[in-house]
Amino acid sequence: MGTPPLDLHSIAVLLTHEVAGTEPRFRHTKLREVTLDDAPFKTILCKAGAWDDLPSPKRGFVFDQVATGPATEFDLPTNLLPASGKVVTANLLSERDLETIFHEARAHDGCYRSISVLQHFFDLYEPSQLLRIRTAASRQNDLTIPISGRVILEFVLSGLQQRSVSAVQPSGTFRITGASSNRPDSMDHAVWGFGAVGSETVTHILDLASMQFGDEGRGEGGELFRLNTMDVFYDGLEKVARGSHRDAGWGFHKRHCAAKGKGKKKEAAAA
């Protein structure tokens, strides 16, 4: 008997847990404050323009770095609150709210990092290792391909429908999702693409950093990532950005085999 296929959905669940739970930028931090839209931060003085100049809707989070815990202890939504259990916020936070905030902050600028993590995982296997791709929506869309059949897709999102600011104290570090100093209304984003053997068309997308866009980044089954068919993925993009275009360097125009040079570049089918 041959080696059974790897399951991409299960891999995504495990990697999301591992990466978010040990994210160094937010390691051992506790939530202090949540603010929305035009409401100013109450517990910190925000850098000039870092909050007031961002258009709404927007979400702001303040985290406190606490004493380092055991290296084996994961950060989780369930231990995001401070010991007092109190957070400065206008609304009560549900368990789902805490889960979203936890992953929204940690997934900031996380697409290239998540691309790299999955690449290192796949490097543990031969290019011929089979990979099962299943979505939460329908088993009819299941696909099984060799892991060497994956590609990286990169595009630019503009007009983000929501922005977020995460501040970590006492370092005073600010991280803004949806804007940058040189491109205030756009951001780069990259995902993994998969397609049937022998086909030039990408049919499935895995986005391990989708939660940086908040609840809209959840998968169809409530996952903390998006594993979708291409059509569903495009529908999701329309909810997080008013516009998107393929990167002129190597987005959808070229399919790049990521398997350590064992594959060749292929021209993608026109979208």
N, C-alpha and C positions, 0 to 999 in steps of 0.2 A: 504493500500500500504506500502511496505517495504521502508527502507531508500535507496535512490539511491546510486550507486557505487561512491566512490571517484575516481577522475581521476588523475593517477600518473603523466602524462605529465604536467597537470596544476599545480599540487603540486610542481613539480620540477622547473617550471618557477618561481613561487612565492618564493620558498625557495632560489633559486639562487639570485634573486633580493634582498631579505632581508638580507641574509648572506653577500654577497659581499658589499652591500651598507653600512654596519655597521661593517665591519671587523676591529677589534681594532688595528691590527698591521699596518694598512695603513689608519687609520681614519684621515680624513681631510688632506690628502697629495696631493701634486701637482707634476706632472711629470716635472723633470728638464732636464734629458738627456736620450738618447737611443744610445747604441753602439752595434755593431755586430761583431762576429767572432774575427779576430785578431786585430781589432782596439781597442786601449786602452781607458779607461775612460778619459775624458778631464776635468771634473769638480771636481773629487775626486781622492784621492790616495787610490787605492783598497788594501785591506789586501793581504799580501804575499800569493800567490797561489790561492786566491779566484776567480781570473779571468784568469790570464796568464796561469795557469796550467790546466785549463779546456779545453778539446778538442773541436774543432768546429764541427758542427755549434753551436753557442751559442748567447744568447741575454742578454744584460745588461741594467738595468733600474736604474735611480736615482730619488728618490722622496724627496720632501721637506715637512716637517711637518709645517703646517701653523697654525695660530691662530684658536682655536677650534670654530667651528660654532654651530648653534643650534642643540640640541640633535635630533630634528625631521628631520633635513636635511640629506638626503642620499648622500653618495658619489656615483657618477655616471661617466660613460665614458664621458658624456657631460660636466662635470665640473672638469675633470682631469687636464686640462691645467692651468698653472699659470695665474694670472691677465694680464700679458704682452702678453700671447698667444705664447711666444717663448720657444722652446725646442731645446737643443743642439742635433742635429741629422744630419746624412749625407743625409737622405731622407725625403721628405715631408710625414707627417703622415695623412692618410685618417681617416674617421670616423670609419671604420672597424679596422684599425690599433690601434686606441685609445681604442676601445672596447676590442680587444684582449689583449693589454698590461694591461688594467685595471683588467681583470679577470685572466690573466696569473699570475700576481703578487699575487693577493689575494687568489688564489686557491693553492698557495704553501703549500705543506704538509697538504692539506686540506681534505684528504679522510676520516680519522677517525673522524674528526670534523663533516663532512657532514653526516657520518653514524649516529653519535649521534643525530644530529639535526632531521633527519627523524625519528629516533627511538622515540624521545620525541613527535613528531607530532603524530605518530601512537598510542602512549600510551593514547592519548585523546579518542580513540575509542575502542569499544569491539573487541575482536579477530575475531568475525564473520562478521564484517563490510566488505562489498565487495569493491574491488579495481579493477578499469579498467586500463589495461596496453595497451597503444597504441603507436606505433612508427610512425615516420614521413614518413617512406618509403611505408608502405602498410597497409591497414585495414585488410588484410587477416591474419596478425600476431597478431591481437587484442586478449587479454586474460583478463578474469574476474575471480578473485580468492578472497578468504578471506584474509585480511591483515596479518593474522597469518601465511600465507604460504610463508613468505619471509625468506631469509637466507643471511648471510654475507659471502662473498668470499674474500679471501686474497691471494695475490701472490707477488712474487719478480720479479721486472723488471730489466734487465741488459742491458748494452750497449745502453743507451738512445740516441735517434737520435738527440735530441736537449737538451741543458741545458740552464738554465737562472739564472741570479744573480740579485736580487733586493736589492738596498741599500736605507735606509731611513736616511735622515739627519734632525737635527744635531746629532741624537743618534749614528750614525755610524753603525747601525745594518745591517748585510748582511744575506740574505737568498738565498740559492742555491737549485735549483730544479734539480735533476738528479745525485747528488753526495753527499757524506757525508764523514766526517773525517775517519771513520772506514770502510766505504764501498764506495770507490771512484767511482765505476762503477755500482752501483745498488741501488735500492730503493724499499721499501715496498709500496704496493698499495692495497686498499680494495674497494669493490663495493657491492651494493645490488643485490641479485639474486632472481628471481621469476620463478615459474613453475606451470603447471596445477595441479589442485586438484587430489590427488591420484597418482601423478607421482613422481619419484625420480630424474627426470632430470630437471635441470635449463634451461629454454628456453629464458629468457629475463634478461637483465642487466641494472641497472641504476648506472651511474657514475657521481656523482655531483661535483667531483673535477677534471674532465678531462681537464679543460681549463688550468691547470698548465703546460700542454704540448703544449700550444700555439694553433694555428689555427687547428692543427690536433685533438684537443680535442673537436671541434664543432660537434654537432649532424648532422644527415643526412639532417635535415631541417634547418640547420644553428643555432640550439639551442646552448646555452652556457653550455650544459651538454650532456651526451650521454645516450640515452634510446634506446637500440637496442636488436635485437635477439642475441643469443649467437654467432652465426656464424659471424655476422657483427661486433660484439664486438671484436672477435679474429682478424678479418681483420684489425680493427683499432689499436689494440695493435702492430701489425707488423709494423705500420707506426711510432710508437713512441719509440719502443725498439727492439733491435735485438734479444733479448731472454726474455722469461718469464717462470717461473715455479711456481708450487703451493707450498705454504708454508707447510712445513712438519707438522706444528702444527695443522692447522685447515683450510686449503684452500679449495680445491675442494674435498678433500677426505672425509670431513664431512660437512653435511649441518646443520647449527646451527640455530634453531628457535630463533628469537630475541625477542619474545613477552613475556617478563617478566616471563619466566619459565613456561608458559602455554602450551608450546609444548615440544616435545622431539627431541633429536638429531637423525638425520637419515643419514645413510651412502649414499653418493652420487653415482650416476651412474658413471662409469669410463668414463673419457672424451676421 
